[in-house]
Amino acid sequence: MFDGFMGNSSMEAYTFPNGQIFITVFVYMSQMLLLRFLVAMFNNRYKIVFENLDFLKRKNIINLKNSSSYDKQIGAITTSFFPINILLLPFIFPILILKNDRLNDSVLKVEYWCLISLYFGLIIGFSIPILPILFLKSVGNSIYIMTVVKKKN
């Protein structure tokens, strides 16, 4: 059998003609199927590699565009957020005229501080009206549990 797998089958070892036919067909089919299976595995691997290459190529293009569009001297204007960019309007002209790295970093830090303050205010603003509703819900749950326990006793 081992020699048959390796393609070195000696037909003299098989005394019956059915054995010779079986080993010939078995060796031929196994080599054809294994070869096709190997080709399919390589094809699948290359397909996955090429998909990853396309993804990496798109990611590098996006990173290149983002890094080339950001200017260290006036980046605070180009990367400002919606509610903050309205507050930034009076400072656009000094930023453009001075074109200073430190001023740009300071303005970016102020923008982020304003954004964090805005989000914090929204969280507090939405959580205060919910607190009485949560309290009423817990009271209702406790009343329901008390009535269910009394019915069982």
N, CA and C atoms as a LAMMPS dump frame, in Angstrom:
ITEM: TIMESTEP
0
ITEM: NUMBER OF ATOMS
459
ITEM: BOX BOUNDS ff ff ff
-5.0000000000000000e+02 5.0000000000000000e+02
-5.0000000000000000e+02 5.0000000000000000e+02
-5.0000000000000000e+02 5.0000000000000000e+02
ITEM: ATOMS id mol type element x y z
1 1 1 N 0.822 -1.191 0
2 1 2 C 0 0 0
3 1 3 C 0.869 1.26 0
4 2 1 N 1.95 1.225 0.794
5 2 2 C 2.823 2.396 0.849
6 2 3 C 3.434 2.682 -0.511
7 3 1 N 3.908 1.63 -1.171
8 3 2 C 4.462 1.823 -2.516
9 3 3 C 3.391 2.326 -3.472
10 4 1 N 2.16 1.888 -3.288
11 4 2 C 1.068 2.363 -4.133
12 4 3 C 0.813 3.836 -3.938
13 5 1 N 0.891 4.303 -2.682
14 5 2 C 0.724 5.736 -2.417
15 5 3 C 1.853 6.547 -3.039
16 6 1 N 3.043 5.994 -3.057
17 6 2 C 4.187 6.708 -3.599
18 6 3 C 4.289 6.605 -5.117
19 7 1 N 3.449 5.8 -5.71
20 7 2 C 3.474 5.669 -7.173
21 7 3 C 4.459 4.629 -7.661
22 8 1 N 5.043 3.853 -6.764
23 8 2 C 6.009 2.814 -7.139
24 8 3 C 5.398 1.424 -6.949
25 9 1 N 4.172 1.284 -7.338
26 9 2 C 3.525 -0.003 -7.09
27 9 3 C 4.035 -1.042 -8.087
28 10 1 N 4.403 -2.159 -7.541
29 10 2 C 4.809 -3.272 -8.408
30 10 3 C 3.619 -4.202 -8.513
31 11 1 N 3.166 -4.411 -9.714
32 11 2 C 1.976 -5.199 -9.932
33 11 3 C 2.202 -6.685 -9.629
34 12 1 N 3.441 -7.118 -9.504
35 12 2 C 3.719 -8.518 -9.219
36 12 3 C 3.326 -8.887 -7.792
37 13 1 N 3.247 -7.858 -6.889
38 13 2 C 2.897 -8.134 -5.505
39 13 3 C 1.429 -8.494 -5.357
40 14 1 N 0.618 -8.083 -6.338
41 14 2 C -0.814 -8.363 -6.279
42 14 3 C -1.105 -9.569 -7.167
43 15 1 N -1.585 -10.64 -6.562
44 15 2 C -1.78 -11.897 -7.3
45 15 3 C -3.109 -11.945 -8.011
46 16 1 N -4.104 -11.243 -7.502
47 16 2 C -5.408 -11.268 -8.143
48 16 3 C -5.559 -10.059 -9.062
49 17 1 N -6.203 -10.214 -10.203
50 17 2 C -6.394 -9.063 -11.105
51 17 3 C -7.271 -7.973 -10.479
52 18 1 N -8.19 -8.365 -9.619
53 18 2 C -9.028 -7.353 -8.957
54 18 3 C -8.173 -6.444 -8.069
55 19 1 N -7.177 -6.992 -7.406
56 19 2 C -6.278 -6.194 -6.575
57 19 3 C -5.467 -5.217 -7.397
58 20 1 N -5.007 -5.661 -8.581
59 20 2 C -4.243 -4.771 -9.456
60 20 3 C -5.119 -3.621 -9.949
61 21 1 N -6.352 -3.946 -10.322
62 21 2 C -7.269 -2.886 -10.785
63 21 3 C -7.585 -1.927 -9.633
64 22 1 N -7.825 -2.481 -8.448
65 22 2 C -8.15 -1.645 -7.298
66 22 3 C -7.013 -0.702 -6.947
67 23 1 N -5.809 -1.212 -6.86
68 23 2 C -4.694 -0.351 -6.466
69 23 3 C -4.385 0.683 -7.543
70 24 1 N -4.561 0.32 -8.821
71 24 2 C -4.328 1.293 -9.899
72 24 3 C -5.349 2.431 -9.817
73 25 1 N -6.613 2.076 -9.659
74 25 2 C -7.659 3.102 -9.568
75 25 3 C -7.488 3.918 -8.286
76 26 1 N -7.149 3.248 -7.19
77 26 2 C -6.979 3.935 -5.909
78 26 3 C -5.837 4.944 -5.963
79 27 1 N -4.702 4.526 -6.519
80 27 2 C -3.548 5.431 -6.607
81 27 3 C -3.864 6.605 -7.522
82 28 1 N -4.483 6.343 -8.662
83 28 2 C -4.803 7.41 -9.609
84 28 3 C -5.776 8.407 -8.978
85 29 1 N -6.847 7.907 -8.357
86 29 2 C -7.852 8.8 -7.779
87 29 3 C -7.298 9.58 -6.58
88 30 1 N -6.511 8.898 -5.753
89 30 2 C -5.991 9.602 -4.583
90 30 3 C -5.021 10.702 -4.992
91 31 1 N -4.183 10.432 -5.983
92 31 2 C -3.251 11.478 -6.417
93 31 3 C -3.981 12.627 -7.08
94 32 1 N -5.011 12.343 -7.853
95 32 2 C -5.767 13.421 -8.5
96 32 3 C -6.533 14.246 -7.46
97 33 1 N -7.174 13.549 -6.511
98 33 2 C -7.943 14.277 -5.495
99 33 3 C -7.031 15.065 -4.566
100 34 1 N -5.908 14.469 -4.166
101 34 2 C -5 15.185 -3.285
102 34 3 C -4.372 16.377 -3.976
103 35 1 N -4.062 16.224 -5.251
104 35 2 C -3.501 17.352 -6.003
105 35 3 C -4.524 18.469 -6.136
106 36 1 N -5.784 18.127 -6.417
107 36 2 C -6.827 19.156 -6.521
108 36 3 C -7.071 19.809 -5.157
109 37 1 N -7.03 19.02 -4.106
110 37 2 C -7.207 19.57 -2.768
111 37 3 C -6.081 20.541 -2.427
112 38 1 N -4.854 20.183 -2.811
113 38 2 C -3.707 21.063 -2.561
114 38 3 C -3.834 22.361 -3.353
115 39 1 N -4.266 22.269 -4.591
116 39 2 C -4.459 23.472 -5.412
117 39 3 C -5.566 24.336 -4.817
118 40 1 N -6.641 23.717 -4.34
119 40 2 C -7.735 24.48 -3.729
120 40 3 C -7.265 25.182 -2.458
121 41 1 N -6.42 24.528 -1.666
122 41 2 C -5.9 25.169 -0.452
123 41 3 C -5.044 26.377 -0.792
124 42 1 N -4.158 26.246 -1.787
125 42 2 C -3.33 27.386 -2.187
126 42 3 C -4.191 28.515 -2.747
127 43 1 N -5.194 28.158 -3.538
128 43 2 C -6.071 29.171 -4.123
129 43 3 C -6.808 29.933 -3.028
130 44 1 N -7.303 29.231 -2.038
131 44 2 C -8.004 29.876 -0.923
132 44 3 C -7.059 30.778 -0.135
133 45 1 N -5.847 30.325 0.104
134 45 2 C -4.877 31.123 0.859
135 45 3 C -4.527 32.402 0.102
136 46 1 N -4.297 32.303 -1.206
137 46 2 C -3.975 33.496 -1.992
138 46 3 C -5.154 34.451 -2.05
139 47 1 N -6.382 33.919 -2.073
140 47 2 C -7.552 34.778 -2.078
141 47 3 C -7.614 35.595 -0.78
142 48 1 N -7.368 34.943 0.34
143 48 2 C -7.38 35.643 1.637
144 48 3 C -6.265 36.689 1.691
145 49 1 N -5.08 36.329 1.194
146 49 2 C -3.953 37.267 1.198
147 49 3 C -4.264 38.488 0.342
148 50 1 N -4.835 38.271 -0.848
149 50 2 C -5.144 39.401 -1.724
150 50 3 C -6.236 40.286 -1.139
151 51 1 N -7.22 39.696 -0.441
152 51 2 C -8.237 40.524 0.217
153 51 3 C -7.602 41.381 1.31
154 52 1 N -6.689 40.8 2.072
155 52 2 C -6.01 41.569 3.11
156 52 3 C -5.14 42.659 2.505
157 53 1 N -4.517 42.374 1.376
158 53 2 C -3.697 43.4 0.721
159 53 3 C -4.548 44.568 0.252
160 54 1 N -5.738 44.272 -0.287
161 54 2 C -6.627 45.356 -0.703
162 54 3 C -7.053 46.199 0.491
163 55 1 N -7.363 45.541 1.613
164 55 2 C -7.74 46.276 2.822
165 55 3 C -6.593 47.155 3.305
166 56 1 N -5.384 46.595 3.355
167 56 2 C -4.232 47.375 3.817
168 56 3 C -3.939 48.535 2.87
169 57 1 N -4.132 48.316 1.587
170 57 2 C -3.906 49.381 0.609
171 57 3 C -4.891 50.538 0.836
172 58 1 N -6.172 50.203 1.028
173 58 2 C -7.168 51.251 1.299
174 58 3 C -6.877 51.964 2.608
175 59 1 N -6.473 51.203 3.63
176 59 2 C -6.162 51.805 4.929
177 59 3 C -4.975 52.757 4.818
178 60 1 N -3.951 52.38 4.077
179 60 2 C -2.796 53.257 3.901
180 60 3 C -3.159 54.514 3.133
181 61 1 N -4.043 54.396 2.144
182 61 2 C -4.475 55.581 1.388
183 61 3 C -5.213 56.545 2.311
184 62 1 N -6.106 56.012 3.164
185 62 2 C -6.855 56.869 4.09
186 62 3 C -5.907 57.531 5.086
187 63 1 N -4.95 56.768 5.621
188 63 2 C -3.983 57.348 6.56
189 63 3 C -3.141 58.423 5.9
190 64 1 N -2.744 58.199 4.659
191 64 2 C -1.953 59.19 3.935
192 64 3 C -2.751 60.463 3.706
193 65 1 N -4.017 60.317 3.322
194 65 2 C -4.856 61.501 3.116
195 65 3 C -5.039 62.268 4.415
196 66 1 N -5.293 61.532 5.51
197 66 2 C -5.493 62.215 6.799
198 66 3 C -4.227 62.912 7.276
199 67 1 N -3.081 62.265 7.094
200 67 2 C -1.851 62.874 7.581
201 67 3 C -1.415 64.043 6.704
202 68 1 N -1.703 63.986 5.419
203 68 2 C -1.288 65.088 4.552
204 68 3 C -2.218 66.284 4.671
205 69 1 N -3.485 66.049 5.057
206 69 2 C -4.413 67.178 5.165
207 69 3 C -4.287 67.899 6.508
208 70 1 N -3.65 67.266 7.478
209 70 2 C -3.497 67.909 8.784
210 70 3 C -2.262 68.802 8.762
211 71 1 N -2.457 70.042 9.11
212 71 2 C -1.366 71.005 9.169
213 71 3 C -1.063 71.3 10.628
214 72 1 N 0.186 71.234 11.03
215 72 2 C 0.552 71.432 12.432
216 72 3 C 0.332 72.868 12.892
217 73 1 N 0.245 73.784 11.957
218 73 2 C 0.104 75.187 12.354
219 73 3 C -1.342 75.663 12.352
220 74 1 N -2.175 75.105 11.477
221 74 2 C -3.578 75.527 11.446
222 74 3 C -4.514 74.325 11.558
223 75 1 N -4.062 73.229 12.148
224 75 2 C -4.88 72.019 12.26
225 75 3 C -6.065 72.17 13.177
226 76 1 N -6.008 73.118 14.098
227 76 2 C -7.134 73.316 15.014
228 76 3 C -8.373 73.761 14.267
229 77 1 N -8.196 74.444 13.156
230 77 2 C -9.345 74.895 12.367
231 77 3 C -9.92 73.736 11.568
232 78 1 N -9.05 72.907 11.001
233 78 2 C -9.532 71.842 10.115
234 78 3 C -10.099 70.65 10.866
235 79 1 N -9.721 70.453 12.132
236 79 2 C -10.211 69.288 12.867
237 79 3 C -11.207 69.66 13.952
238 80 1 N -11.804 70.823 13.881
239 80 2 C -12.748 71.225 14.921
240 80 3 C -14.078 70.506 14.734
241 81 1 N -14.813 70.361 15.835
242 81 2 C -16.077 69.652 15.837
243 81 3 C -17.229 70.629 15.705
244 82 1 N -18.421 70.141 15.394
245 82 2 C -19.54 71.015 15.028
246 82 3 C -19.898 72.061 16.075
247 83 1 N -20.261 71.705 17.288
248 83 2 C -20.677 72.813 18.166
249 83 3 C -19.513 73.708 18.565
250 84 1 N -18.316 73.152 18.502
251 84 2 C -17.154 73.934 18.926
252 84 3 C -16.674 74.859 17.806
253 85 1 N -16.85 74.468 16.56
254 85 2 C -16.337 75.313 15.488
255 85 3 C -17.079 76.642 15.4
256 86 1 N -18.287 76.708 15.94
257 86 2 C -18.994 77.986 15.995
258 86 3 C -18.311 78.893 17.016
259 87 1 N -17.893 78.311 18.143
260 87 2 C -17.181 79.095 19.151
261 87 3 C -15.792 79.496 18.677
262 88 1 N -15.259 78.776 17.712
263 88 2 C -13.905 79.014 17.232
264 88 3 C -13.829 80.123 16.176
265 89 1 N -14.967 80.543 15.64
266 89 2 C -14.974 81.528 14.557
267 89 3 C -14.172 82.804 14.863
268 90 1 N -14.257 83.395 16.052
269 90 2 C -13.468 84.609 16.276
270 90 3 C -11.954 84.355 16.299
271 91 1 N -11.539 83.133 16.563
272 91 2 C -10.109 82.83 16.682
273 91 3 C -9.488 82.342 15.379
274 92 1 N -10.289 82.237 14.335
275 92 2 C -9.745 81.722 13.07
276 92 3 C -8.694 82.68 12.507
277 93 1 N -8.988 83.962 12.501
278 93 2 C -8.046 84.916 11.906
279 93 3 C -6.727 85.006 12.666
280 94 1 N -6.716 85.045 14.011
281 94 2 C -5.411 85.035 14.687
282 94 3 C -4.629 83.747 14.436
283 95 1 N -5.337 82.625 14.362
284 95 2 C -4.637 81.358 14.093
285 95 3 C -4.018 81.381 12.701
286 96 1 N -4.772 81.882 11.725
287 96 2 C -4.249 81.934 10.356
288 96 3 C -3.112 82.937 10.215
289 97 1 N -3.205 84.052 10.927
290 97 2 C -2.164 85.072 10.808
291 97 3 C -0.886 84.644 11.524
292 98 1 N -1.03 84.123 12.752
293 98 2 C 0.152 83.776 13.543
294 98 3 C 0.795 82.457 13.099
295 99 1 N -0.013 81.463 12.741
296 99 2 C 0.481 80.141 12.331
297 99 3 C 1.562 79.635 13.28
298 100 1 N 1.147 79.442 14.503
299 100 2 C 2.066 79.032 15.551
300 100 3 C 1.683 77.617 16.019
301 101 1 N 2.689 76.763 16.201
302 101 2 C 2.429 75.394 16.655
303 101 3 C 1.832 75.387 18.061
304 102 1 N 2.363 76.201 18.929
305 102 2 C 1.87 76.242 20.309
306 102 3 C 0.428 76.74 20.374
307 103 1 N 0.13 77.756 19.591
308 103 2 C -1.239 78.286 19.568
309 103 3 C -2.19 77.228 19.038
310 104 1 N -1.777 76.509 18.01
311 104 2 C -2.604 75.46 17.446
312 104 3 C -2.864 74.362 18.48
313 105 1 N -1.822 73.928 19.21
314 105 2 C -1.997 72.907 20.237
315 105 3 C -2.899 73.407 21.358
316 106 1 N -2.741 74.659 21.746
317 106 2 C -3.579 75.223 22.807
318 106 3 C -5.039 75.262 22.382
319 107 1 N -5.273 75.672 21.155
320 107 2 C -6.656 75.739 20.672
321 107 3 C -7.253 74.341 20.581
322 108 1 N -6.47 73.36 20.142
323 108 2 C -6.965 71.986 20.094
324 108 3 C -7.314 71.475 21.489
325 109 1 N -6.471 71.799 22.48
326 109 2 C -6.764 71.367 23.846
327 109 3 C -8.025 72.035 24.38
328 110 1 N -8.217 73.3 24.057
329 110 2 C -9.435 73.992 24.472
330 110 3 C -10.654 73.373 23.786
331 111 1 N -10.514 73.01 22.508
332 111 2 C -11.621 72.368 21.799
333 111 3 C -11.995 71.04 22.451
334 112 1 N -11 70.238 22.781
335 112 2 C -11.279 68.96 23.427
336 112 3 C -11.892 69.167 24.81
337 113 1 N -11.419 70.158 25.538
338 113 2 C -11.989 70.456 26.843
339 113 3 C -13.453 70.856 26.695
340 114 1 N -13.748 71.701 25.714
341 114 2 C -15.14 72.109 25.471
342 114 3 C -15.996 70.906 25.081
343 115 1 N -15.456 70.021 24.262
344 115 2 C -16.203 68.843 23.845
345 115 3 C -16.495 67.925 25.034
346 116 1 N -15.512 67.71 25.89
347 116 2 C -15.722 66.873 27.077
348 116 3 C -16.738 67.529 28
349 117 1 N -16.658 68.834 28.17
350 117 2 C -17.626 69.551 29.019
351 117 3 C -19.032 69.438 28.441
352 118 1 N -19.144 69.547 27.125
353 118 2 C -20.442 69.423 26.472
354 118 3 C -21.028 68.033 26.695
355 119 1 N -20.225 66.999 26.523
356 119 2 C -20.708 65.629 26.741
357 119 3 C -21.08 65.407 28.208
358 120 1 N -20.28 65.918 29.112
359 120 2 C -20.588 65.782 30.531
360 120 3 C -21.91 66.475 30.859
361 121 1 N -22.118 67.657 30.31
362 121 2 C -23.381 68.372 30.525
363 121 3 C -24.568 67.607 29.957
364 122 1 N -24.387 66.997 28.799
365 122 2 C -25.474 66.197 28.231
366 122 3 C -25.791 64.987 29.106
367 123 1 N -24.764 64.35 29.635
368 123 2 C -24.985 63.185 30.499
369 123 3 C -25.746 63.59 31.752
370 124 1 N -25.324 64.67 32.384
371 124 2 C -26.012 65.149 33.587
372 124 3 C -27.43 65.583 33.238
373 125 1 N -27.596 66.278 32.126
374 125 2 C -28.924 66.752 31.717
375 125 3 C -29.899 65.616 31.434
376 126 1 N -29.407 64.515 30.88
377 126 2 C -30.298 63.393 30.607
378 126 3 C -30.512 62.497 31.826
379 127 1 N -29.563 62.472 32.741
380 127 2 C -29.699 61.562 33.882
381 127 3 C -30.588 62.125 34.988
382 128 1 N -30.668 63.434 35.141
383 128 2 C -31.484 64.014 36.217
384 128 3 C -32.971 63.705 36.032
385 129 1 N -33.573 63.841 34.843
386 129 2 C -34.999 63.492 34.72
387 129 3 C -35.262 61.986 34.854
388 130 1 N -34.277 61.175 34.649
389 130 2 C -34.487 59.732 34.714
390 130 3 C -34.494 59.23 36.161
391 131 1 N -33.825 59.921 37.075
392 131 2 C -33.735 59.465 38.468
393 131 3 C -35.101 59.281 39.128
394 132 1 N -36.061 60.231 39.047
395 132 2 C -37.384 59.98 39.652
396 132 3 C -38.111 58.797 39.007
397 133 1 N -37.939 58.622 37.716
398 133 2 C -38.587 57.494 37.029
399 133 3 C -38.021 56.177 37.535
400 134 1 N -36.711 56.12 37.739
401 134 2 C -36.094 54.907 38.271
402 134 3 C -36.554 54.634 39.702
403 135 1 N -36.706 55.693 40.497
404 135 2 C -37.192 55.525 41.873
405 135 3 C -38.617 54.986 41.875
406 136 1 N -39.479 55.546 41.035
407 136 2 C -40.867 55.07 40.947
408 136 3 C -40.919 53.625 40.458
409 137 1 N -40.046 53.27 39.566
410 137 2 C -39.991 51.896 39.062
411 137 3 C -39.589 50.934 40.171
412 138 1 N -38.605 51.299 40.981
413 138 2 C -38.187 50.422 42.077
414 138 3 C -39.291 50.302 43.13
415 139 1 N -40.016 51.381 43.402
416 139 2 C -41.138 51.318 44.339
417 139 3 C -42.227 50.402 43.776
418 140 1 N -42.539 50.542 42.501
419 140 2 C -43.54 49.673 41.864
420 140 3 C -43.128 48.212 41.886
421 141 1 N -41.856 47.943 41.656
422 141 2 C -41.379 46.557 41.719
423 141 3 C -41.504 45.996 43.127
424 142 1 N -41.187 46.786 44.129
425 142 2 C -41.288 46.295 45.512
426 142 3 C -42.744 46.045 45.901
427 143 1 N -43.656 46.897 45.456
428 143 2 C -45.082 46.678 45.74
429 143 3 C -45.559 45.404 45.051
430 144 1 N -45.143 45.191 43.812
431 144 2 C -45.522 43.978 43.089
432 144 3 C -44.983 42.731 43.787
433 145 1 N -43.749 42.776 44.239
434 145 2 C -43.154 41.623 44.924
435 145 3 C -43.888 41.352 46.231
436 146 1 N -44.27 42.418 46.964
437 146 2 C -45.003 42.23 48.228
438 146 3 C -46.358 41.584 47.988
439 147 1 N -47.057 41.996 46.924
440 147 2 C -48.367 41.393 46.645
441 147 3 C -48.234 39.942 46.199
442 148 1 N -47.22 39.61 45.46
443 148 2 C -47.023 38.232 45.017
444 148 3 C -46.675 37.341 46.205
445 149 1 N -45.857 37.841 47.12
446 149 2 C -45.465 37.054 48.305
447 149 3 C -46.662 36.831 49.212
448 150 1 N -47.549 37.837 49.397
449 150 2 C -48.743 37.685 50.243
450 150 3 C -49.718 36.671 49.639
451 151 1 N -49.839 36.621 48.306
452 151 2 C -50.73 35.672 47.671
453 151 3 C -50.241 34.249 47.856
454 152 1 N -48.937 34.034 47.898
455 152 2 C -48.397 32.701 48.062
456 152 3 C -48.535 32.217 49.497
457 153 1 N -48.527 33.129 50.458
458 153 2 C -48.642 32.726 51.873
459 153 3 C -50.051 32.604 52.215
